[in-house]
Amino acid sequence: KAKKLFTLAFIRRDNQVLLGLKKRGFGVGKWNGFGGKLNPNETLIDAAQRELEEECGLRSDHLAKMGVLYFEFEDNPVLMEVHVFQTSDFTGEVKESEEMKPQWYDLRDVPFSRMWPDDVFWWPYLLEERKFTGYFKYKDQETIVDYVIEETAAL
Ligand SMILES: CN1CCN(c2cc(NC3CC3)nc(N)n2)CC1
């Protein structure tokens, strides 16, 4: 299977999380963390830091690896491998980008109905700082047909 690497970073502050509304492209109209593809010769952390700054204006040298998510769509041969990071140690000012409109959410009000359907399954691990590995098979962008998620000792 052809694998494609992506990053996804979440910024925490007190009992809030910073989410971005995707303004175009894949996942448009959904709230999510900040991330994207790796450039050639870029490490996962480099790409996560770059995408974070590009998409919301914040910078962090302390992105903690929290999980790895694999996604497959029934009609698509590519396996998406998304590395999930989190930090509460960041600098800079939140700013809207062409890709994302950032907004702070209280952890009790996370808009799961306007996020990718898989999020409800792995966010509990993220919020409890428990490392996770998940695999989700999608029929279409709204329908998960199969999934596995487990806590992972070392990532
Ligand atoms: C660069 N981006 C980062 C975010 N990412 C996804 C995907 C996803 N589910 C997959 C069925 C699509 N779920 C979340 N929460 N994020 C896709 C690649």
The ligand as a Tripos MOL2 file, in Angstrom:
@<TRIPOS>MOLECULE
LIG
   18    20     1     0     0
SMALL
NO_CHARGES

@<TRIPOS>ATOM
      1 C1         -3.3100   17.1800    6.9670 C.3       1 LIG1
      2 N1         -4.5380   16.6040    7.4550 N.3       1 LIG1
      3 C2         -4.5220   16.5790    8.9080 C.3       1 LIG1
      4 C3         -5.8050   16.1210    9.4220 C.3       1 LIG1
      5 N2         -6.2540   14.8700    8.8210 N.pl3     1 LIG1
      6 C4         -7.3110   14.2430    9.4670 C.ar      1 LIG1
      7 C5         -7.9670   13.1510    8.8830 C.ar      1 LIG1
      8 C6         -8.9790   12.5640    9.6170 C.ar      1 LIG1
      9 N3         -9.6870   11.4890    9.1180 N.pl3     1 LIG1
     10 C7         -9.4150   10.9600    7.8080 C.3       1 LIG1
     11 C8        -10.5780   10.4020    7.0790 C.3       1 LIG1
     12 C9         -9.8670   11.6840    6.6280 C.3       1 LIG1
     13 N4         -9.3010   13.0000   10.8520 N.ar      1 LIG1
     14 C10        -8.6500   14.0790   11.3400 C.ar      1 LIG1
     15 N5         -9.0200   14.5530   12.5590 N.pl3     1 LIG1
     16 N6         -7.6670   14.7060   10.6740 N.ar      1 LIG1
     17 C11        -6.0480   14.6960    7.3830 C.3       1 LIG1
     18 C12        -4.7400   15.2510    6.9170 C.3       1 LIG1
@<TRIPOS>BOND
     1     1     2 1
     2     2     3 1
     3     2    18 1
     4     3     4 1
     5     4     5 1
     6     5     6 1
     7     5    17 1
     8     6     7 ar
     9     6    16 ar
    10     7     8 ar
    11     8     9 1
    12     8    13 ar
    13     9    10 1
    14    10    11 1
    15    10    12 1
    16    11    12 1
    17    13    14 ar
    18    14    15 1
    19    14    16 ar
    20    17    18 1
@<TRIPOS>SUBSTRUCTURE
     1 LIG1         1 GROUP 0 **** ****
